[in-house]
Amino acid sequence: MKKTSLIVCLFSLFSQCFSQEVYVIQYKGLKKTNATYVDQFLTFSVGEKLDSVKLKATKQRLVNLEMFSDVSFEVNETTEGAEIIYEFQELYTLLPIFSFGGIEENFWVQIGASEANLGGRGNKLTAYYQYYDRSSFAAHLTFDRIRQSNWGMNVNLIKWSTLEPLFFNQTVEYEYDNYTFGADLIRHFNFQDRVEVGGAFFTEDYRKFTEGNFVGAPDKVTKNKLLGKVTFVWNRVNYFFFYQDGLHNQLNLQTVQSLDDDPAFYIVFNDTKKFWRSGVRGNFATRFRLGLSTNEQSPFAPFVLDSYLNIRGVGNRVDRGTGAIILNVEYRHSFVDKQKLAVQGVLFSDSGSWRNPGGNFSDFSKSENLVLFAGGGFRFIHKKIYNAILRVDYGVNLQELGVNGFVLGIGQYF
């Protein structure tokens, strides 16, 4: 009888608490982030009935911004109503950029700075110098939500220079320069889905670097082009510190029109990422990409086989195609997970197939176009700094064991 009375009493107190109206919402721990920016992500407002589901949903929504290492809340009863207090642990978001990567006979480095919470409103600014065969510069500015609306904007200014291998009867290397100015308009449908519509004007300049005469390989090519693009993002990924759980899909539609008499070029590709937790410290992750483009017989095909992009250990821009099917699978396990530092071990498999320029869909099933690598690596994670993950991977070709390599970088591979 006493046990039943206790349960009834607790239930009565719980019901009374959550029948109260929200009287005031307070934030603690906000040093850089503007409170009015945080207001946009609440699932409830002052005057509504207190709802525990909405309280937890708001917490998760704020954690998913990736500007806070943790968010907690407490509820206090007052005579006027319920007082809600959210407490934040902000990440360091103004950071120097010093990232690098490398495989055999190839190395790249980036030096610059990034701000992931510009003005305390989730805006992002990145500017860096990169050496990857040759010198490049880039600046990216994103206004996440202009004046607390559902509209945002991206602006990009890029000078991208590399030593680019192109494939004629044999590989010919070109000095490649790309000068781009672009902008996108962002429309947020909610706090998970958005569409980006934009374009860019860019100039491409190819100058032959490999000495000698090659059939079909021009000494120099310069093209002025316009890019139009639409990107749809559907995001259901939740973050738990650096662990992830959920589904993310991004569809990209692009068209490139040369200002010369060349016909328009079309590209479509879709990335699907799936994450799920395994126990307390395990995390499975997969990425599946399907892409197609205008199927021209051209050395400038858009889908590249490359260690940094899709197949770890394969090499630097090994091949190109007008279609790609790629599957990356990882298991990440945290051997160390302290207050500030975590260390993950990673096992992975990277596989893919390409359609040759001017080829057929049957190219995807041909053995010479199939690539399968597997390997392992480590992630060294600083939990108080935004995206501070040092990545080291070693991939081995399961079809030809002599082909392998290290891939170094910053951030998770996908």
N, C-alpha and C positions, 0 to 999 in steps of 0.2 A: 504493500500500500504506500509506504514511504517512497519507494523507488518510482512508483507511478506518479506520485505527487511532484517529485523532483523533476521528472521529465515534462510534466504539464507546466510546471513553473518556468523551466528553461525555455520551453516552446513559446510560452506567453511573453517572456522577456524578448526573445528573438523576434517574434511577430510585431511587438510594440516598437522595437528599434527600427525594423525595416518597413513599418507603416508610417514612419516619420517622413516629413518632407525635407529635402536638402535645403539647409539655411545658408550655408556659406561653403565655398571651395577655396582652400589655401594650398600654396606650393612652398615647399622647403627645398633648399639645395640648388636653386636656379641661380647661377652666377653669371652665365653668359646668355642663356636662352631667354628670350622675351616671353613673359607670361601670356601675352595675347596670342602668341604663336601656339603655345600649348593649348590654349582654350579651344582651338579649332578641332582638336582630336578627342575632346570629351564626348562620351556617348550619352550624357545626361546634362541637365542644367539646373540652376537654382530654382526651387519651387516644385520640382518633380518629386514623386515618391521615391524613397531610397530603394535601390535595386542592386543586390549583390552581384548579379550577372553583369550588369552594366559597369560596375566598379572594376571587376576583373577584366572585362573587355577593354576598358580604357587603359588599364595598366599595360596590357599586351600591345595595344595600338601604339602607346608611347615608347615601349621597348623596341618595337619594330622600326622606329625612326633611326635607330643605330647611332643616336647622339648620346645615349645614356647607357652606362654599364648595368644599371639596375634602377627599377622604379618600385616603390612600395607605397601602401596607403593605410590609413587608419580612420576609423569612424568614431566620433565623439558625440554623445547625446547632450543636448542643451535644452533649455526651456523653450527656445525659439525654434528648434528643429535639429537636424543632423548636421554636424560640422565634418566635412571631408578634408583630410590632409593628405596630399600626395608628396612623397619625398623622393628626390632625384639624386642620382650619382652621375654627374656629367662626365663625359669622356673629353680628353684633350683633342680638339679638332683643328687647331692651327698648328700645322706640322711642316717641317722641312721634308722634301722628297729626296731620298737617296736610295734608289732602287736599282737593281741590276739583275741580269740573267745571263746564262751562258750554257753553251754546249760546245762540243769539240770544234776548235778552230773558229769559234764565233762567240762574241761577247757584246753585250749592250749595257748602257748605264743611263740612268735618268737623274738629273739634279734640278731641284726647284722647290716649290712650296705649294701647299694646298690648305684650304679652309673649308671644312664641311658644314659649318654653321655660321655663315657670314651674316653679320648684323643680328645674330641671335634668332633668325627666322628660317633656318634650314636651307638657306641659299649656299651654293657651292662655287668656289673659285679655285682653279688649278692652273698653274703655269710652270712649265719645265723646259729644260734643255735635254736633248737625248742624243747620245752617240750610238748608232747601230749601223756600222759600216761607214756612215757619214753623219753629219750634224743636222739635227732637226730642232724645231721650236714649236711649242703649242700653248694655247691659252683657251680655257673653257670656263664659261660662266653660266650658272643655272639659277634662275629665280624660281624657287619651288612653288610658292603661292603668292601671287602679286596682291598686296593689300587684303590679305586674308580671304581671297576669292578662290574659285576652283580653276583659275587660269595661271599658267606659268610660262617660262620662256628659257630656251637655251641659245647661247651665242658661242661660236667657235671661230678661232683664227689659228691656222696651222700652216707651217712650212715643214713638209715631211720629205726627208732625203734619205735614200738607202742605196745599196748596191743590189740590184734586182736581177736574179737569174730568170731569163726567158727561154722558152723552148722552141727551137726551130728544128732543123735536122739534128742539131746537137745544142747543148746549153750555151747560151751567149749571155754574158753579164752586161747590164746597162747601169749607168748612173741615173737614178730616178729622182726627180723633184716634183713635188705636188704642193701647189699653193692654193689654199682653200679658205673661203669665208662663208660661213653658213649660219643659219638661225632656224629654230623650231618653235612653234607655238604648242603649248601643252594644255590639254583639257583633262582635268581630274573628274572622273565620274563619281568617285567616292574615295575612300582612303586606301583602296587596294588596286583599282583599275584606272587606266588612263590611255589617252591617245595622243601621239605627237605627230604633228604635220609640219613639214619644213622643207628646206631646200638649201642649195649651196651653189656658188660659182667657184670653179676651180680650173687651174691650168696644170696639165701634165707635160713633163719634159723628159724624154728618154734620150740619153747619149751613150753610144756603144762604148763599153769599157774594155771588153775583150779584143785584143788585137787580132787582125786577120780578116779575110773575106769569107762570109758565110751566105749561102743561098737563101734569099728571102729576108735577111736581117739588115734593116736600114741602119745607116750611121746615126741618124737623129730623127726623132719624131716629137712634134709639139702639138698639143691639142687643147683647145679651150672648150669647157663643157659646163652644162647645167645639170644639177642633181635635184630630183624631186623625191620625197620619201614620206611614207606613212608608217608609224610604228604603233602597234596595239600591245599593251601590257596588261596581263591578268595575273594578279599576285595573291597567293594564299599561303605565303611562307611566314611562319612565326619564328622569332629569335628568342633563344634562352642563353644569354651571354653570347658565346661564339657558336653554340649549337643551333641547328636549324631543323625545322619540321614543316612540311607542307609542299605545295605545288606552285610552280611559277611557269607561265608561258608568255613568250614574246614573238609576235609575228611582224616581220619587216618586209615592206614592199618598196621597191626603189626603181626609178627610171633615170637613165643617163642620156642626155641629148647633146651630141657634139654640135658646136656652132659652125662646123664645116658641113659638108653634105652627107656625112655618115648617118646611117639609120639609127633610130633610138635603140637603146640597150636596156633590157629589163632584168631585174633580179628579185627573187622572192626566197626568203628562208625563215624557218621557224625553229626556235629553241624551246624545248620543254625540259625543265629541271624538277626533279623530285627529291625531297629530303625526308628522312624519317629517323627518329631516335631509336637507339638500341641500348636499353639499360640506362644507367646514369651517365656513362662516359663514352658511349659509342654513337656514331653518326654515319648512316649510309647516305650516299649522294649519287645521283645519276644525272647526266645531261644527254639529250638526244637532239641532234640537229638534222634537218632535212632542208636542202637548198637546191634551187634550180635557177638558171639564167638563160638568156638568149644563147642558142647553141651555135656560136660562130666558130669557124676554124681559125683560131687566133692564139698567139702566144700570151695574150693579155687576159686570159680567163680569170674570173674573180675568186674562185674557191681554191684556197691554197692549202697544201699539205705542209705543216710546220709544227715544230716542237712547242712553240709558245702558244699556239692557237688550239690545237686539237689532238696531236699524237706525240706524247712525251718521249723523247729520245730519237725521233726519226731524223732530225736535222733541220737546217735552215731553209725554208721555202723550197722543199724538195720537188714538188710537182704542183700542177694547176689543173683545174677542170671546170666544166660548165654545170656540174651537178655534184652534190656531196651528200652522203649519208654517214653520220658519225655518232658513235655511242661511247661515252665516258662513264665509267663506274668506279666509285671509291668507297672504301670503308675507312673511317677516321676514328681512332681510339686515343683518348687522352690518358697518357701514362702519368702526367703531372698536371694538376689543376689546383693551383694555389690562388691566393687573393689577387695577386698582380700578374702572375706568369702561368702559362699552360704550355705543355708540350704534347703534340699529337704524333702518333705513328700512322702512316697511311699505306694501304695496299690499293693498287689501282689496275684497271684494264682499259686501254684506249684502242678502239677499233674504228675502221671507216672504209669507205669505198668512194671512188670518184668516176664521173663520166668524162671521157676525154673530149676536148674541144672538137666540135663537129661530129661527135660520136653518137651512139644510140643508148637507149635505156638499158640494153643488155650489157653495157660496159660495167654496170654496178655489180654484176655477178661474175665477171671475169677475174680469175685468180691473180693476174698481174696488177689489177687495180685494188685488190683487197689488202688492207694493212692491219696488223694485229700486234700490239705491244702490251707488255705488262711490267709492273715494277712496284717499287715502294719508295717511301720518303718520310720526311718529318716536317712538322709545322711548329715554329717557335712563336708563341702568341703573347703579346703584352696586352693585358685585359683592360688597362686604363687609357689606352690610346686608340683612336679610331683607325680601324683596318690595319693595325700593326701586326702583320703576320709574315714571317720570313718562311719561304717555301723552298724545300730542297727535294727534288725527285730524281730517280734513276730509272729509265725505261729500257727494256730489252725487246728486240724483235723476236717474237716466237716463231716466225717463219724462217728467219736467217739470224742465228744467234750472234754472229759477229757484228751486227749493227745494233748500237746502243749508245746511250749518252746521258749525262746529267742535265737537268733543267732547273735553274735557280730563278726565283722571282719573289715578288711581294704580293700578299693576298692569297686567298684560296685559288686553285686553278679554275674553278667555276663555282 
